[in-house]
């Protein structure tokens, strides 16, 4: 297995562990608040690359429910968790 595939496989394998550890982390909330305050237009669109289990999307939507956020990730299990937490 090449290194990239091994890395992607690992992220997919540990998705739930990552979610459990980092879903409620508030270390970067000040930065996320800055993003929300900077986006003046209602229904602004955001592409989140490497969205993981959706923790950033979850925070942004709790602050700005009008945002239209599309999250992508290389690990299908991360996407599944993000969809579950951000329906």
HELIX and SHEET records of a PDB file:
HELIX    1   1 UNK A    3  UNK A   13  1                                  11    
HELIX    2   2 UNK A   15  UNK A   22  1                                   8    
HELIX    3   3 UNK A   29  UNK A   38  1                                  10    
HELIX    4   4 UNK A   55  UNK A   63  1                                   9    
HELIX    5   5 UNK A   76  UNK A   86  1                                  11    
SHEET    1   A 2 UNK A  45  UNK A  49  0                                        
SHEET    2   A 2 UNK A  68  UNK A  72  1                                        
END                                                                             
